[in-house]
Amino acid sequence: MKAKDGSRALTGALAATALATMMAVGAPSFALAACELTNMPEEGAELTLLRWKRFVQSEEDAFMQIVANFKADCGVTVNVQSESLDDVQPKASVAANVDQGPDMVWGLYSLPHLFPDKLVDLTELADQLGAEHGGWVDSALAYGKSGDKWIAIPVAYNGNMINYRQSALKEAGFDGVPGDAAGFLELAKKLKEIGKPMGMALGHATGDGNAWVHWALWAFGGSLVNENDEVVINSPETKAAVEYVVELYKYMVPGVASWNDSNNNKAFLSSEVWLTNNGASIYPAAKKGANPPADADQAAKDAAPMMAEIAEDINHAYWPVGPVGKPTEFHVAYPMMVFSYSKYPSAAKGFIEYLFQPAQYDTWVTASVAYLTPPLNDFLSNKVFVDDPKLAVFKDVSVRTLTAGYKGSVGEKAAAALADFIVLDMFANAATGTMSVDDAIANAQRQAERIYR
């Protein structure tokens, strides 16, 4: 990627090498310039940022190095608080309600739209970043803007793709993941028959659970609301989607109804499941487990051969296309927002601006091992999506994803419906037999109508 405004970009293999060296031997940081920002921090500024706990250690290491670089270059300490993925939203909502808490939150999906009037206007910053880095992808515009105002900056996406063991699919008689929903169901049956089942979260998993059930709903033409934000989930298309998932659930490993966002990772790495939906975090975890450090415990050393086998065997695929005839993937957007009660809004904007300097951002994406996909077009050229063919599908995440609200608006109501797991619970209630298919859909209709009134 070409450097802009005099900054010296560090990209591709060079970035990976620099980061690896830095982390291994304590070499100087990859910060390359003093604090030359449009949004200069206030004197004495200090920030607190709430984010989700890392799923890829090297991603967090690179992010924390950017935090250290920002302090070294701009004199601002950023105190990073990490919470589980499912705890970020309630903690951010509490902060918004009491006007007290972290200056910034790195959240999920349309979280900023739950409290748009509590956030700093980031329009000038968004326009600046878009002009400098090739423009925003369409989904970033939807998530970042409320009306004509930017209320958050989508800093990355987490692609939620099919993770699978190639050997299991071959044993089941498949060369790869089928490209259609009917074929995917047939694959599930065959994997169950050979004792190597799939498993996808049906518990309140904010990332993995929401991602795959919305794929299923939209793949069959269903939608929570229409273009006018009128609730239309009680439809023949939704019924077809729910019936499909009820059938698919029969061939999954037991227990998925209680899974959160970490259960499927653990199940895959223990060979309990051989196909799941996830970001690009299982693959690097397996590669890391295949080479435990000398001081690792015996259990980790004993597991190394199995981790090496999984790392060699794993691959990733796009989601199948359903009867609607087009991709209906739902990937996790990661918006970063600044609360209006912050004493240091310029410093907060300056940190986001600094994060997107190519020297910082390219290195971070590389270190994430494709767990993060950029929202700005120029950064999509990062070599992490090219150097390893197993990661190629993650380059397209920010472009292919549909947004929360789908046919309707990305706003407070869509965010609330997602937060209440209306769609996820509909599928789970029907699949587990807690409710009939018709009752589960009718219940979702009632719940959604209470929000969209």
MARTOR-354157 format. One record per residue (C-alpha): residue in one letter; x, y, z. Coordinates in pm, whole numbers, padded with zeros to 5 digits, always signed. Layout:
REM residues N
AXYZ;...
This chain:
REM residues 453
M+00000+00000+00000;K+00124+00342-00088;A+00207+00567+00206;K+00004+00885+00240;D+00082+01233+00376;G+00446+01150+00433;S+00387+00850+00657;R+00598+00548+00583;A+00380+00241+00536;L+00492-00100+00656;T+00304-00366+00464;G+00270-00731+00375;A+00557-00965+00452;L+00774-00679+00576;A+00512-00594+00837;A+00482-00953+00950;T+00859-00988+00978;A+00893-00664+01169;L+00621-00753+01415;A+00755-01104+01471;T+01105-00968+01535;M+00976-00699+01766;M+00774-00946+01972;A+01048-01207+01983;V+01355-01002+02077;G+01216-00673+02200;A+01323-00472+01895;P+01210-00108+01861;S+00843-00052+01796;F+00707-00007+01445;A+00602+00352+01516;L+00757+00556+01237;A+00665+00918+01290;A+00593+01171+01561;C+00240+01284+01638;E+00132+01441+01311;L-00246+01428+01325;T-00538+01638+01215;N-00702+01559+01549;M-00437+01662+01800;P-00492+01543+02160;E-00585+01785+02435;E-00312+01869+02684;G-00296+01611+02961;A-00531+01373+02779;E-00569+01015+02900;L-00820+00770+02750;T-00995+00449+02849;L-01100+00211+02573;L-01334-00084+02625;R-01286-00369+02378;W-01361-00740+02353;K-01108-00996+02471;R-00885-01117+02194;F-00940-01437+02000;V-00601-01418+01826;Q-00311-01336+02056;S-00098-01177+01785;E-00386-00940+01702;E-00402-00816+02059;D-00023-00790+02079;A-00017-00573+01765;F-00307-00358+01890;M-00137-00301+02224;Q+00180-00205+02040;I-00019+00060+01853;V-00144+00182+02192;A+00218+00203+02310;N+00321+00380+01990;F+00042+00636+02033;K+00169+00714+02382;A+00529+00740+02261;D+00443+00959+01962;C+00153+01164+02100;G+00196+01146+02476;V-00148+00998+02543;T-00202+00690+02756;V-00485+00464+02640;N-00600+00230+02915;V-00749-00076+02747;Q-01019-00272+02927;S-01100-00612+02777;E-01433-00786+02832;S-01588-01098+02684;L-01760-01040+02351;D-02106-01078+02504;D-02034-00830+02786;V-01928-00534+02573;Q-02280-00430+02475;P-02437-00424+02825;K-02138-00239+02970;A-02148+00017+02689;S-02523+00062+02740;V-02475+00126+03111;A-02206+00384+03037;A-02439+00559+02793;N-02723+00563+03047;V-02519+00705+03337;D-02289+00927+03126;Q-01986+00776+03290;G-01736+00509+03195;P-01486+00450+02914;D-01412+00729+02670;M-01430+00487+02379;V-01592+00152+02308;W-01494-00095+02040;G-01821-00278+01995;L-02011-00504+01755;Y-02259-00464+01472;S-02495-00168+01517;L-02423-00110+01889;P-02368+00268+01844;H-02723+00299+01711;L-02862+00205+02054;F-02760+00548+02186;P-02665+00775+01891;D-02733+01094+02084;K-02468+00999+02342;L-02183+00985+02091;V-01933+01233+01949;D-01987+01340+01588;L-01710+01170+01387;T-01815+01292+01043;E-01505+01500+00969;L-01278+01215+01078;A-01468+00962+00867;D-01453+01187+00562;Q-01080+01237+00615;L-01007+00865+00648;G-01221+00782+00347;A-01039+01038+00132;E-00697+00916+00247;H-00753+00542+00211;G-00962+00476-00098;G-01311+00517+00043;W-01534+00314+00273;V-01705-00011+00176;D-02084+00021+00161;S-02154-00170+00483;A-01922+00063+00675;L-02131+00359+00562;A-02444+00186+00692;Y-02295+00098+01030;G-02105+00421+01084;K-02374+00675+00995;S-02694+00780+01165;G-02869+00997+00910;D-02600+01222+00764;K-02379+01206+01074;W-02109+00950+01150;I-02158+00825+01506;A-01889+00554+01493;I-01594+00442+01284;P-01604+00077+01176;V-01238-00013+01239;A-01258-00372+01107;Y-01479-00673+01043;N-01456-01026+01175;G-01539-01265+00895;N-01765-01551+00997;M-01697-01821+00741;I-01728-02199+00728;N-01433-02364+00906;Y-01396-02730+00814;R-01164-03031+00818;Q-01078-03129+00463;S-01026-03496+00552;A-01375-03525+00702;L-01542-03381+00393;K-01342-03614+00171;E-01443-03912+00384;A-01805-03799+00356;G-01774-03788-00022;F-01737-03413-00078;D-01455-03223-00244;G-01546-02907-00052;V-01833-02725+00111;P-02135-02732-00125;G-02231-02397-00269;D-02606-02445-00213;A-02820-02485+00100;A-02957-02826-00005;G-02606-02960-00058;F-02499-02819+00279;L-02778-03012+00450;E-02671-03329+00273;L-02314-03269+00392;A-02441-03239+00750;K-02614-03578+00718;K-02304-03747+00583;L-02076-03598+00846;K-02309-03727+01115;E-02311-04072+00956;I-01931-04100+00965;G-01913-03978+01325;K-01759-03641+01241;P-02052-03400+01287;M-02081-03026+01244;G-02182-02787+01522;M-02288-02421+01523;A-02394-02211+01821;L-02764-02175+01900;G-02709-02019+02241;H-02676-01644+02293;A-02353-01620+02095;T-02335-01259+01983;G-02098-01329+01697;D-02119-01690+01580;G-02482-01753+01672;N-02622-01437+01519;A-02410-01478+01208;W-02532-01817+01095;V-02902-01789+01182;H-02932-01462+00993;W-02760-01627+00698;A-03026-01899+00711;L-03318-01655+00743;W-03201-01437+00455;A-03096-01734+00238;F-03460-01843+00216;G-03594-01492+00157;G-03704-01420+00513;S-03646-01090+00689;L-03729-00943+01027;V-03859-00622+00868;N-03921-00483+00521;E-03786-00166+00358;N-04027+00044+00565;D-03919-00117+00895;E-04251-00301+00919;V-04223-00639+01093;V-04267-00917+00837;I-04089-01212+00993;N-04407-01421+01009;S-04390-01530+00647;P-04370-01845+00431;E-04005-01763+00358;T-03922-01754+00728;K-04104-02082+00782;A-03895-02245+00509;A-03578-02115+00675;V-03679-02238+01021;E-03777-02579+00890;Y-03439-02602+00720;V-03255-02522+01044;V-03472-02768+01240;E-03357-03038+00997;L-02994-02921+01002;Y-02991-02924+01384;K-03065-03299+01383;Y-02720-03365+01244;M-02525-03136+01476;V-02329-03243+01781;P-02542-03234+02100;G-02526-02923+02318;V-02510-02645+02059;A-02825-02485+02203;S-02617-02367+02499;W-02302-02268+02312;N-02156-01919+02337;D-01889-01770+02110;S-01606-01983+02248;N-01763-02329+02260;N-01732-02404+01890;N-01362-02312+01891;K-01298-02558+02172;A-01511-02827+02010;F-01329-02794+01679;L-00982-02804+01836;S-01076-03114+02033;S-01216-03284+01720;E-01564-03291+01870;V-01688-03115+01558;W-01537-03115+01211;L-01723-02819+01065;T-01839-02497+01226;N-01877-02127+01152;N-01613-01895+01289;G-01364-01624+01219;A-01003-01694+01128;S-00908-01776+01486;I-00922-02157+01504;Y-00656-02190+01234;P-00387-01976+01405;A-00475-02135+01739;A-00403-02477+01591;K-00079-02356+01435;K+00029-02209+01767;G-00069-02527+01953;A+00138-02733+01712;N+00451-02556+01834;P+00422-02512+02211;P+00701-02319+02386;A+00964-02508+02582;D+00808-02408+02914;A+00457-02526+02816;D+00284-02778+03040;Q+00278-03144+02948;A-00083-03133+02832;A+00003-02870+02571;K+00301-03073+02454;D+00091-03389+02432;A-00169-03203+02225;A+00088-03066+01978;P+00063-03353+01723;M-00317-03323+01708;M-00291-02944+01672;A-00045-02989+01386;E-00286-03229+01217;I-00577-02985+01253;A-00371-02691+01125;E-00277-02889+00816;D-00631-03018+00765;I-00842-02706+00824;N-00975-02485+00547;H-01235-02212+00505;A-01525-02156+00268;Y-01796-01905+00185;W-02148-01973+00308;P-02374-02168+00070;V-02630-01975-00131;G-02995-02045-00051;P-03311-02028-00265;V-03280-01648-00299;G-02993-01715-00536;K-02735-01473-00392;P-02496-01464-00094;T-02659-01376+00238;E-02360-01371+00469;F-02365-01180+00798;H-02024-01089+00931;V-01937-00902+01249;A-01874-00531+01211;Y-01651-00371+01474;P-01745-00003+01522;M-01541+00221+01749;M-01733+00504+01913;V-01653+00797+02142;F-01890+00898+02421;S-01986+01264+02437;Y-01912+01273+02811;S-01541+01214+02739;K-01317+01496+02853;Y-01081+01429+02565;P-01280+01387+02242;S-00999+01520+02022;A-00753+01270+02170;A-01003+00990+02108;K-01046+01096+01745;G-00670+01128+01722;F-00626+00769+01837;I-00861+00640+01566;E-00680+00854+01307;Y-00347+00717+01431;L-00479+00359+01420;F-00549+00400+01048;Q-00199+00522+00962;P-00072+00255+00721;A+00232+00186+00939;Q+00000+00087+01220;Y-00305-00052+01046;D-00137-00279+00790;T+00078-00435+01058;W-00224-00492+01279;V-00427-00663+01003;T-00129-00881+00916;A-00081-00978+01279;S-00450-01067+01310;V-00392-01351+01061;A-00703-01238+00866;Y-00921-01240+01176;L-00975-00872+01092;T-01084-00745+00751;P-01049-00372+00671;P-01342-00133+00605;L-01140+00095+00376;N-01066-00011+00020;D-00693+00059+00012;F-00623-00171+00306;L-00790-00467+00133;S-00464-00514-00059;N-00296-00646+00257;K-00093-00956+00167;V-00230-01158+00458;F-00522-01249+00228;V-00288-01360-00049;D+00009-01529+00114;D-00197-01814+00260;P-00470-01947+00025;K-00662-02079+00327;L-00730-01720+00431;A-00830-01582+00091;V-01207-01586+00156;F-01169-01342+00445;K-01062-01060+00214;D-01420-01032+00087;V-01589-01010+00427;S-01653-00635+00445;V-01781-00627+00086;R-02003-00939+00099;T-02168-00888+00437;L-02527-00778+00474;T-02606-00550+00766;A-02812-00565+01082;G-03163-00470+00980;Y-03108-00624+00633;K-03397-00488+00424;G-03477-00231+00692;S-03266+00045+00843;V-02953+00008+01050;G-03066+00203+01350;E-03166+00181+01713;K-03448-00066+01650;A-03232-00303+01445;A-02965-00286+01715;A-03221-00363+01985;A-03361-00660+01793;L-03012-00800+01753;A-02932-00738+02118;D-03246-00924+02222;F-03155-01226+02005;I-03502-01232+01848;V-03396-01417+01533;L-03153-01647+01714;D-03410-01747+01975;M-03670-01813+01705;F-03447-02072+01542;A-03332-02218+01874;N-03688-02253+02008;A-03796-02443+01698;A-03483-02656+01661;T-03485-02774+02022;G-03860-02838+02024;T-03925-02575+02290;M-04185-02434+02050;S-04341-02549+01727;V-04213-02384+01411;D-04528-02171+01381;D-04521-02070+01747;A-04153-01980+01737;I-04214-01753+01438;A-04523-01596+01593;N-04330-01530+01912;A-04054-01358+01715;Q-04317-01148+01536;R-04459-01031+01871;Q-04117-00954+02013;A-04015-00756+01707;E-04340-00561+01703;R-04270-00437+02055;I-03946-00284+01925;Y-04068-00164+01584;R-04378+00023+01701;
